[in-house]
Amino acid sequence: MSQIDIEKLHLWVQDRDTVLKYSNHVEWRYGEKPDYTHSNEKLSQESTRNHPPNSLETLVQNLVRTFDIEANFKTNPAQWLSVVPDQFRMSTNGGSRHTITDLINSGTYKLMIGNTKNYKATEENFETSTGLFHTAFPDGFLWEVLEVYSGPPEIVFKWRHWGEFKGEFKGYAPTNEMIEVIGTSVVRVTDDLKILSLEHYYDNTQFLAKLTSGGKLLKTSQNQQKKSHSLWRRFWNFIRKLWGKKETSAPANLQTSRCPFAAVVK
């Protein structure tokens, strides 16, 4: 595959905007196509690579980004373009081999992180897991291909995930640090460049250590509400007692007053 003309290849290896442009009549998870406008702007500012248009790096990056669109937003396996649905498997660090149905139900974050000290995949679902990282990285958690070491049918490549940790993560305070994750993946493809399997390798413990380095946030809201209610109850009980004492010796005109504090007015 020494000479590549990506524009003449299949839709699933085109750039992300082109893939979305021609993705019609799709059952989208949230009822409409995802909008990557903000992500594209951030990528143009923060990417460390500018791969040539018809390079193997661009082709691999396009293919994985199409897969990412489908894993996060397409709920009907039959409508996925980037994989062979009945054969596809994905694993992380040599762990369980997940199916396309697993991805639709759980999402990429849950399946790529698994059960660790600071994140329990078994306690999460697609919505909760995705929400955690959208909250932690409100400006996006971007991804790019750094290097490609071998071409099809077995593609080995190095990638980078990054974003600013601006929102809380599972009760841990944000540090506003730029968190960067470097990993390597092996993707096996068919002759027409559909994915048969994806194997990811990266240090998930280092990533989660950074997300918990800011320490736990103070649990103020619920506790303060309880404390506030308790203080108010004590204050009101005091007023009621005071009102009762004054009421027994108050003149008749004060006893009939509608003002709750009339008995303590001199």
C-alpha positions as CSV (number, residue, x, y, z in Angstrom):
1,M,0.0,0.0,0.0
2,S,2.8,2.3,-0.9
3,Q,0.7,4.7,-2.9
4,I,-2.6,5.8,-1.4
5,D,-5.4,8.0,-2.9
6,I,-7.7,8.1,0.1
7,E,-10.5,10.0,-1.7
8,K,-10.9,7.0,-4.0
9,L,-11.2,4.5,-1.1
10,H,-14.2,3.6,1.0
11,L,-16.3,6.1,3.0
12,W,-15.1,4.7,6.4
13,V,-11.5,5.8,5.7
14,Q,-12.5,9.3,4.7
15,D,-12.2,12.3,7.1
16,R,-14.7,12.5,9.8
17,D,-16.8,15.3,8.3
18,T,-17.2,13.4,5.0
19,V,-18.3,10.3,6.9
20,L,-21.0,12.2,8.7
21,K,-22.1,14.0,5.5
22,Y,-23.0,10.8,3.9
23,S,-24.3,9.0,6.9
24,N,-28.0,9.2,6.3
25,H,-31.0,7.3,7.8
26,V,-28.8,6.3,10.8
27,E,-30.2,5.4,14.2
28,W,-28.2,7.9,16.2
29,R,-28.0,7.4,20.0
30,Y,-29.2,11.0,20.7
31,G,-31.5,11.3,17.7
32,E,-29.2,13.3,15.5
33,K,-25.7,13.3,14.0
34,P,-22.9,14.3,16.4
35,D,-21.3,17.8,15.9
36,Y,-17.5,17.9,15.9
37,T,-17.1,21.6,15.1
38,H,-15.6,22.4,18.5
39,S,-13.5,19.3,18.5
40,N,-12.1,20.1,15.0
41,E,-11.2,23.6,16.2
42,K,-9.3,22.2,19.2
43,L,-7.5,19.6,17.0
44,S,-6.3,22.3,14.7
45,Q,-4.8,24.2,17.6
46,E,-3.5,21.4,19.8
47,S,-2.5,18.4,17.5
48,T,1.2,17.6,17.5
49,R,1.0,16.0,14.0
50,N,0.0,17.2,10.6
51,H,0.0,14.1,8.5
52,P,0.1,14.4,4.7
53,P,-3.4,13.9,3.1
54,N,-2.7,10.6,1.5
55,S,-0.4,9.1,4.1
56,L,-0.9,5.8,5.9
57,E,-1.1,7.8,9.1
58,T,-4.1,9.8,7.8
59,L,-5.8,6.7,6.6
60,V,-5.4,5.0,10.0
61,Q,-6.5,8.1,11.8
62,N,-9.6,8.4,9.6
63,L,-10.5,4.8,10.1
64,V,-10.2,4.9,13.9
65,R,-12.2,8.2,14.1
66,T,-15.0,6.6,12.0
67,F,-14.9,3.7,14.5
68,D,-15.1,6.2,17.4
69,I,-18.2,7.9,15.8
70,E,-19.9,4.6,15.5
71,A,-18.9,3.2,18.9
72,N,-20.3,6.3,20.6
73,F,-23.3,7.3,18.5
74,K,-24.6,4.4,16.4
75,T,-27.0,2.0,18.2
76,N,-27.7,-0.4,15.3
77,P,-24.7,-2.7,14.6
78,A,-26.0,-3.3,11.0
79,Q,-25.3,0.4,10.3
80,W,-21.7,0.4,11.3
81,L,-19.3,0.8,8.4
82,S,-15.9,0.6,9.9
83,V,-16.1,-3.0,11.3
84,V,-17.2,-6.5,10.3
85,P,-20.0,-6.7,12.9
86,D,-20.2,-10.4,13.5
87,Q,-16.4,-10.9,13.7
88,F,-15.3,-7.7,15.4
89,R,-13.6,-7.9,18.8
90,M,-11.9,-5.3,21.0
91,S,-9.5,-5.8,24.0
92,T,-7.4,-3.6,26.2
93,N,-4.1,-4.7,27.7
94,G,-4.7,-8.3,26.8
95,G,-8.1,-8.4,28.6
96,S,-11.5,-9.6,27.6
97,R,-12.4,-9.5,23.9
98,H,-15.6,-7.4,23.6
99,T,-18.2,-7.5,20.8
100,I,-19.9,-4.7,19.0
101,T,-22.9,-5.2,21.3
102,D,-20.7,-4.7,24.3
103,L,-19.5,-1.4,22.8
104,I,-23.0,-0.2,22.2
105,N,-24.1,-1.1,25.7
106,S,-21.1,0.0,27.6
107,G,-19.1,2.6,25.5
108,T,-15.4,2.8,24.9
109,Y,-14.4,4.4,28.2
110,K,-15.8,1.6,30.3
111,L,-14.3,-1.2,28.2
112,M,-10.9,0.5,27.8
113,I,-10.4,1.2,31.5
114,G,-11.9,-1.8,33.2
115,N,-11.9,-2.3,37.0
116,T,-9.2,-0.3,38.8
117,K,-8.7,1.3,42.2
118,N,-10.3,4.6,41.1
119,Y,-12.8,3.4,38.5
120,K,-15.0,0.4,38.6
121,A,-16.3,-0.6,35.2
122,T,-18.7,-3.0,36.7
123,E,-20.4,-0.1,38.5
124,E,-20.9,2.0,35.3
125,N,-23.0,1.9,32.2
126,F,-22.7,3.8,28.9
127,E,-24.4,7.0,30.2
128,T,-22.7,7.2,33.6
129,S,-19.2,6.4,32.2
130,T,-19.5,8.8,29.3
131,G,-20.8,11.5,31.6
132,L,-17.8,11.1,34.0
133,F,-15.3,12.0,31.3
134,H,-17.4,14.6,29.6
135,T,-17.6,16.3,33.0
136,A,-13.8,15.9,33.7
137,F,-12.9,17.2,30.2
138,P,-15.6,19.8,29.3
139,D,-13.5,21.1,26.4
140,G,-13.0,17.6,24.9
141,F,-10.7,14.6,25.3
142,L,-9.0,14.7,21.9
143,W,-7.2,11.9,20.0
144,E,-4.7,11.6,17.2
145,V,-2.3,9.1,15.6
146,L,1.3,9.8,16.3
147,E,3.1,7.1,14.3
148,V,2.2,4.0,12.2
149,Y,4.6,1.1,12.3
150,S,3.0,-1.3,9.9
151,G,0.4,-1.2,7.2
152,P,-2.6,-3.5,6.5
153,P,-3.7,-6.2,7.1
154,E,-2.2,-5.8,10.6
155,I,-1.7,-2.2,11.4
156,V,0.3,-1.2,14.5
157,F,0.2,2.4,15.5
158,K,1.0,4.8,18.4
159,W,-1.7,7.3,19.6
160,R,-2.2,10.2,21.9
161,H,-5.3,11.1,24.0
162,W,-5.3,14.5,25.7
163,G,-7.5,17.2,27.4
164,E,-7.6,19.7,30.2
165,F,-8.9,18.4,33.4
166,K,-11.3,21.2,34.3
167,G,-14.2,19.4,35.8
168,E,-14.5,17.0,38.8
169,F,-14.0,13.3,38.4
170,K,-15.9,11.0,40.8
171,G,-15.7,13.6,43.6
172,Y,-12.1,14.5,42.9
173,A,-11.1,18.1,42.3
174,P,-10.0,19.2,38.9
175,T,-6.4,20.3,38.6
176,N,-6.7,22.2,35.2
177,E,-3.7,20.1,34.1
178,M,-3.3,19.0,30.5
179,I,-3.6,15.3,30.9
180,E,-2.0,13.2,28.1
181,V,-2.3,9.5,27.5
182,I,0.0,7.7,25.1
183,G,-0.8,4.2,23.9
184,T,-0.3,1.6,21.1
185,S,-2.9,-0.3,19.2
186,V,-3.0,-3.2,16.8
187,V,-5.8,-3.2,14.3
188,R,-6.5,-6.1,12.0
189,V,-8.5,-5.3,8.8
190,T,-10.0,-6.9,5.8
191,D,-8.9,-6.3,2.2
192,D,-11.5,-3.4,2.1
193,L,-10.1,-2.0,5.4
194,K,-13.0,-3.0,7.7
195,I,-11.8,-3.7,11.3
196,L,-11.8,-7.3,12.4
197,S,-10.1,-6.6,15.8
198,L,-8.6,-3.8,17.9
199,E,-6.1,-4.4,20.7
200,H,-5.2,-1.4,22.8
201,Y,-2.2,-1.1,25.1
202,Y,-1.7,1.8,27.6
203,D,-1.2,2.5,31.3
204,N,-4.6,3.1,32.7
205,T,-3.4,3.4,36.3
206,Q,-1.2,6.5,35.4
207,F,-4.2,8.1,33.7
208,L,-6.5,7.6,36.7
209,A,-3.8,8.7,39.1
210,K,-3.8,12.1,37.4
211,L,-7.5,12.3,37.6
212,T,-7.5,11.8,41.4
213,S,-4.3,13.8,42.2
214,G,-6.3,16.9,43.2
215,G,-7.8,15.2,46.2
216,K,-11.4,14.8,47.2
217,L,-13.8,17.7,47.0
218,L,-15.4,18.8,50.2
219,K,-18.9,17.2,50.5
220,T,-20.7,20.5,51.2
221,S,-24.0,20.5,49.5
222,Q,-25.8,17.6,51.2
223,N,-24.2,18.1,54.5
224,Q,-24.7,21.8,54.6
225,Q,-28.4,21.3,53.7
226,K,-28.8,18.9,56.6
227,K,-27.0,21.3,58.9
228,S,-28.9,24.3,57.7
229,H,-32.3,22.4,58.2
230,S,-31.2,21.4,61.6
231,L,-30.2,24.9,62.6
232,W,-33.4,26.3,61.3
233,R,-35.4,23.7,63.2
234,R,-33.6,24.5,66.4
235,F,-34.1,28.2,65.9
236,W,-37.8,27.8,65.1
237,N,-38.3,25.6,68.2
238,F,-36.6,28.3,70.3
239,I,-39.0,30.9,68.9
240,R,-42.0,28.7,69.5
241,K,-40.9,28.2,73.1
242,L,-40.3,31.9,73.6
243,W,-43.7,32.7,72.0
244,G,-45.4,30.2,74.3
245,K,-43.9,31.8,77.4
246,K,-44.8,35.3,76.3
247,E,-48.3,34.2,75.3
248,T,-49.3,33.1,78.8
249,S,-48.6,36.6,80.2
250,A,-49.3,38.8,77.2
251,P,-52.2,41.2,77.1
252,A,-55.3,40.1,75.2
253,N,-54.7,42.5,72.3
254,L,-51.2,40.8,71.7
255,Q,-52.6,37.3,72.0
256,T,-54.9,38.0,69.1
257,S,-52.2,39.5,66.9
258,R,-51.4,37.6,63.7
259,C,-47.7,38.6,63.9
260,P,-45.7,35.6,65.2
261,F,-43.3,37.9,66.9
262,A,-45.9,40.1,68.5
263,A,-45.5,38.5,71.9
264,V,-41.8,39.5,72.1
265,V,-42.3,43.0,71.0
266,K,-42.1,45.5,73.8
